[in-house]
Amino acid sequence: MAVEFNPFDPDTIENPYPAYRALRESGPIHHLEAFDLRMVSRYEDVLGILRDPETFSSYEGWKRIQTQVLGREFLAPENDTRNMIATDPPDHTRLRRIVSRGFTPKMLMSWEPRIRSITGELLDGLLAKAHDGPVDIHEEFFSIYPVTVMAMVLGIEPDRRRDFAHWVTDVLSALSIFADADTVDQANKRLTDYFGEVVRQRIAEPRDDLLSVIVAQGDAEADPLTFNEIVGFAVLLLLGGTETTANLLSNWLAAMFAHPEAEAELRADQSKIPDCVEETLRYDGVPQMIWRAPLRDVEIGGVVVPRGATLGVMLGSANRDQARWGPDADEFDIERDAAGHLGFGSGPHVCLGAHLGRLEMRVAIEELLLRTASITKAGPPLRSPNYMLRGHKSMPVEIKART
């Protein structure tokens, strides 16, 4: 059965899940001939690809999607910086080992009080504005919150957080076919220039922050990090640790609007919040697809895929696969055991900041529900045009503070 599927179509971006289901039912691979992309939609196939970096190259996949669809490599600077997301072993193993030393359980525990303080400060401002009428919760809280947290973690100035938020959005717009090259390039240059200066400061005067840890650990390696690699790490951490959390919060609130009984459960029992976060990651996660290219001819679900083909690895579809999650896979259920979801990926490229993201989500939802009596729509939310990172551009709401 032939299925019409265009991941870049605005209607698909608004709600891709019916199309995903049709793809899964039609077969293991869907060849998008207009762009020469092969879409992989079933859970077991997606999981197998993510866990086999020796066969499926991240570097080749990301390189090909940019040139095939966008016409140029927006995110590949012409220097010795290696992007950990688009790197294969052994380079990926080395880079990840260095930066992972900054995400220890001890450091995460030390961050929670400061994250809660940041949440309270931002919610004070949000509720003050909401007292006078509708507010855009995405603009005034969701997008600023993770940027402020990452500024704290990296040890950079929080008063630039709105600049950071706009730069991040502009750089990540490179993942959309609607990207404007000048906008992406300018934002990328601003981020790189900014972090170049910060890295120089940390090399000269280390501090008690994640960036100083990366500088020290990178220098201690037998193959030390280059200056550009350290800058690239800082940029990547800001990019990866902000837009995803902001969009996951907006996707969570959209789920609450659609399932008010779930919100009522959370307000009555906050111990259910961690499970709700996991279900949100499954039900409407942010990374909808990533890209890989096989390094040899390979069979996926009984279909032979040639070496060098560009594979769209559909995390969003896998997370709704009835073969994995049962006949109610399209339903939002905070009682569900969502373990095994691919909201943070899987395998060697599993999201490095997954535990931090969970911490940010839990704290934000706890404080938001503690401080409010109700949150209701004040207008239609506006989805982001980014087909790869599902989220919102705006979400107008009315908020009643708890008295």
N, C-alpha and C positions, 0 to 999 in steps of 0.2 A: 504493500500500500504506500503510494507516494504521499509525502507530507510536505506542505509548503511551510518553510521556516526561514525567518529572517531575524537574527538576533539584534539587528540594528534598527528594526522598525519601532517607532514610538509606541504602538499598541502592544508589541511584544515586551518592550521595556516596562510598560505600565503593569502588565501582568503576564509573565512568561510561562506560568505553570501549566495552563492547558496545553500549550505547544510542547512543553517538555514531556507531558504524558503521552501525547501523540507520537513523539519521537521514540520514546521507550517502547511503545506498542508496535511501532513499525519495523524495528530492527535494531541491532547493536550499533550500527554506524549510519550516519546520515551525511551524505556528501553535498556540501553547499557549493555547487559548481560555480556560481558567480564569483566566488572568492577563492575557490579551490581549497575549502576547509572541510575537514572531516570531524563531525560532532559526535562525541561519545557521551551517552546519556544515562546508561544503567549503572547502578551502584557498584556491583562487583567489578565491572570493567574499569570504572573510574578509580576505584580503590587499588586495583592491580597496577594501573599506570602510575599512580602517585607513589607506590612503594617499590618501583623498579627503575631507579635513575640510571642504571647501566644500559637499559634498553631505550628509555624515553628521556630525551635531552630537554632540560629546561632552557638552557642557553639557545639551542636551535629553535625551540618552539617560540620563545618570546621574540627572537630576531625575525622569524618568518612572519609572525602575525603583524608586526609593525610595518614591515615592507610590503606585504601582500595587501593589507587592508588600508593602512594609513599612508603608505607610499614613502615612508622614511622612518629611520630609527630615532624617534623622539627622545627616548630615555637611555641612549648609549653615548655618553660623553666621549669626546676624542682625547682621552688621556688614559692613564693606567688604573683608573678606578674600575673595580669589578663589582657589579651589582649582585648581591648575594642571592636575590630571588631568581635572577637569570644566569646562574652559574651552576656547573655540574661538579661532582667529585673529580679530583681531590681538592680543587680550589674551594668549592662550597664547604667541604668538611672543615678545612682550615679556617675559613672566615667565620663560620658559625661557631666553632669552638671558642674563638676569641671573644666574640660579642656575648655569647651565652654566659660567660663568667660574671657579667653584670646583672643577670636576672636570677640570682640565687634566692631561695626561700627567705633567707635572712633579710635581704634587701627588700623583697616584696613586703614582708611584715613591717619593716621600718617605714615604708611609703604609705601604708593605709591611713594612719592618723592625718598625714598631710593631704592625702587625697580627699578625706572626709572634710577637712577644713576648706579646701578648694571648692568642693561641692556646696558647702554651706554658704560661702561667699558669693558664688555665682547664683545660687537660688535666692539669696536675699535680693540681688539685683533683679532677677526675673520676676519675683513676686511683687516687688515695688512697681515695676512696669505693668504687670498684670492687673494691679489695683485700678488702673485708669482705663482698662479696656483690653481687647484682644492683643496677643503678642505672638510673634513667630518663635516658637520654642526651639525650632532647629537653629535659627540664627542666633538667638539670645542665650541658649544653654547647650544644646547638643553639640554644635560645631565648636564652641569655645572651650568647653569642659576638657576634652581629651588633649587639646593643644596646650592648655594650661598645665595639665598633668605631665605631659611630655617635656614641657619647659622646666618643670621642677625636677624631673628625673635626669634630664640632660644637664641641668645646671645653667640654664640660659634665662634671659630676662623675660618675665611674664608680661610686661607691658607691651611687648611686641606681638601678643598672641593673636590679635585680629589680623595683623600682617601675615603671620604664619598660616592662619586658617585660609586666607585668600590665596597665598602662594601654593599651599598644598592642593587646594581645589584646582587651581590653574594647571599645576604640573600634572595632576592625575587626570585632567581632561584629555591628556594625550592618549588615554585608553578609549576614547570615544571617536567615532568616525567624524564627529562634528568638531574635532579639535582645530584650534587656530594655532598655526605654527609659531607665530610671533608671541602670542600669549604664553604658550608653553615654554618657549626659549627664555623669555624675560623672567618668568617666575623661577625657572630652574637656575638661571644666573644669579638671581637675588638670593635664593637659598644657599647656593654653593659659595657665593662671596661672603655671605653672613657667617656660615659655619667655618669657612676658611680662616676667618679672623678669630673665631672662638677657639678653634683647634690650636692655632698659634699661641693663644693665651694659656691653654691647658698644658701645652708642651713646656712652656716657660714656667708656669705656676699651677701645678696640679691642685685640684680641689676634691671635695667629698661628693662626687657626682659620677653618673654613669659614663659620661664622655671622658673623664679622667681615667676611669678604669680601662676603657678601651684603648686610650693612648698608652697606658702603662703595660697592659697585656700585649698589645700589638708590638710594642718595642721589645718585649721580653722574648718574643718568638725567635726561633732559629732563622726564619724567613720573615723579618719585621714588616709590619704594615707600612705602606708608603703614606705620605701625607695625603695624597688624593684618596686613598682607600679609607683613611680615617674620616675625612670629610664626607665621603660617600656613605659610610656607616651612619653618620649623624643625620644626613639628609634622609636616608632610607628609614631610620627609626622614626623620624618625624612624619614622613609620608605614611608608613605602615601603621603607626600608632595613633593616628588622629582621625582620618577620614573613615576608617573602618568602624571605630567605636562610635563616632557621631552617627553614622548611618545605621548601625545596629540599634542604637537607642531610638532612632526615628522608626525603624521597622518594628521594634518592640511596642512603641506607643500605637502604631497603626494596628497591630494585632490586638491591643487592648481596646481600641475603638470598635473593632470588629467582634470582640469577645468580651463584653463588659462583665460577664460572670467570672472570667479569669482575673480581671482587675479586682473585682470584689474579693476573690479568694486571697489575693496577695495583700490587700489592705487588712484583711482579717487575720492573716497568718504570714508574717514576713519570712518564716523559715522556708517557704515555698519559692522564694525568689531565685536561689541558685538553679533549681530545676526549671524554672521559667526561662532563665537565661539560656540554658542548654536547648530547650525547645525552640526558642526564638532563633538560635543559631542553625537549627535544623530546618525549621518551618520557613524562615525568610532571612537567610543569611546574607551577608554582604558580598563576599566574592562569589559570583555566579559561575564563572568559568576561568580556567587558566589554560596555558598553552604548553604543549609538548610536541616533540618531533621524534619519531623512532629512528634509531641509528642503524637499523637493519629491517628487512622485511619481517613483519610480525603479524600474528593472527590475534584479532580481538573479537571475542564473541563469535568465533567461527568465520570471520571475514578477514581476508588478507589485506593488510595495509602496507603500502610500499615504504621503503626507507625514505626519510626526508619529508614525508607528508606532514602537513600542519594539522595537529589534533586539538580541537576544542574540548577540553576536559571539563564536563559540566557538573560542577559541584552542586549547584542549585537543583538540578534535575535529580542527581543521585540522592539528595536529601529528601526527595518526595517519592522515591521509587517504592511502589507497593510490594515488590518482591522482597524488599528489606524491611519496610516499616509497617506492612499490613494494609488492608483495604482502606483504612482511615488515614493514610499517609498525607492526604491533603488537608486534614483537620489539625487545628491547633489545640494541643492538650498538655497542660502543665503537669499532669500526672504521668505522662509517658516517660518511659526509660529511653532517653535520647542518646545514650552512650553509643559511640560509633559514628555520630554525625560528622560531616566533613566541613562544618562551618569554619574551622581553622585549617582545613586541609588534612593531610596525613603523610606519613613517610618522612624522609630526611628534610623535606621543605615545609613540614608542619610549622605553623606560625610561631615564631620565636616569642612573641609577646602575648601568647594565648592566656597565660595565667594573669598577666597584668590586665588584659582586656576583660577577663571575667571579674577581676577585682573592681575595676572601674564601673562595669555594668552593675554589679551588686550594690556598691555604695551609692551610685547615682539613683537607682530605683528605690532603695531603702529611704534615702533622704527625701526624694521627690514625693513618695507616698506618705511619709511622716509629716511633711510640711503642707500638704494640700488636702482639701476635702473632696475636690473633684477637678478633673481636667476634661474639657469637652471641645469638640471641633468648633472653630469659628469661621471655617471656610474650607474649600477643598485643598488638601495637601498637594504639593507639586513634586513629582518624581524627578530625580536627576536623570539626564540623558545618557549617563554612563552605563552602558550595557553590561560591563564587567563587575562594577561595584554598585550593588543595588542599594539605593537609599533615597533621600529626599533633598530638594533644594530649599523648600520651605514647608512649614507646618503651622498654620495659624490656629491658635487655641484660646479658649477662655479658661482661666484658672481661678478657683476659689480657695483661698488660703484656709488652713485649719485654724480655728480659733481656740 
